[in-house]
Amino acid sequence: MDRTDYNRYMSYKVIDVREPGEYKLGHVEGALNIPVAKIKTSKEIKALAKDQKIIVYCASGGRSAMVHKTLVGMGYEEVINGTNKSMTERFLYENQ
């Protein structure tokens, strides 16, 4: 990972909400894998500051939309639904 990639990934916490088997097939570099069912109890989520920039994604956007709503309801202020891996990578590239 070069310096540009490092800076890009440091400003956003990327969370892949797919199941572990899906995650193993390919994911955004540096993304945490926290399946939908574990979002509310995840130690990684609870450790994030409420103003942390978070991007969630899945395979097609349905699960990430649910997680987006959940995280906003938990008080996280800067949550983006990245929809899927490709769109999340494009967003990160365009907003570096």
Order of alpha helices (4+ residues) and beta strands (2+ residues): alpha-beta-alpha-beta-alpha-beta-alpha-beta-alpha
